[in-house]
């Protein structure tokens, strides 16, 4: 039986992160131009990025309110609205923040990750990281290249919380795409915050809190928490990989989070 794991940030911290990221995304998108390509999402331009994000915010709001999410406009329907008013993304984020601020702690709503916190905290956390990562995509469009973690300006506490959600929540679901018949493990080791993860790869991926100097791992991935956060989300290239470098290459090639 899966046990809900506490997040390392409060509801208020997640809502602040969501708000900051939504505003940064729109500012960066406008600076880039709505037709600019998104280097970190090669199939998208900025209009598509904004339409996707405002759709997800509206879908999350419907989940928290108990509305029928089928009534949320899809990305195609939202493209023209975004072209006319890019700040519609901020309006959707504001509505989501308002709904989460007023929701009950015993809210009953969909959650879809392993080790998920209760629904109110789950949705605040999920949308904080959804929006933060897509704000990085908007920055990539503005710069015309993959940004550095320094340019993205993500704090270590938020980054560590996002690493934990990604590893424990997303990639422990279903059969591991990294598994090729022989179990192995690798370590994710931020050098600016006291958090460590040992990722054990078998038919299913499992994650444990790690020792500062792990033994018996096939590979170590070391950098700041923000650099690791972006690297694990395939939005950055600043990790130092020790041991078997092929594992990191396989991660970049196979580990993707896709909408629904």
Buried (B, 14 or more C-beta within 10 A) or exposed (E): EEEEBEBBBEBEBBBBBBBBBBBBBBBBBBBBEBEBBBBBBEEBBBBBBBBBBBBBBBBBBBBBBEEEBEEBBEBEEBBEBBBEEBBBBBBBBBBBBEBBEEBEEEBEBBBEBBBBBBBBBBBBBBBBBBBBBBBBBBBBBBBEEBBBBEBBBBEBBBBBBBBBBBBBBBBBEEEBBBBEEEEBBBBBBBEBBEBBBBBBBBEEBBBEEBEEEBEEBBBBBBBBBBBBBBBBBBBBEBBBBBBBEEBBEBBEEEBEEEEE
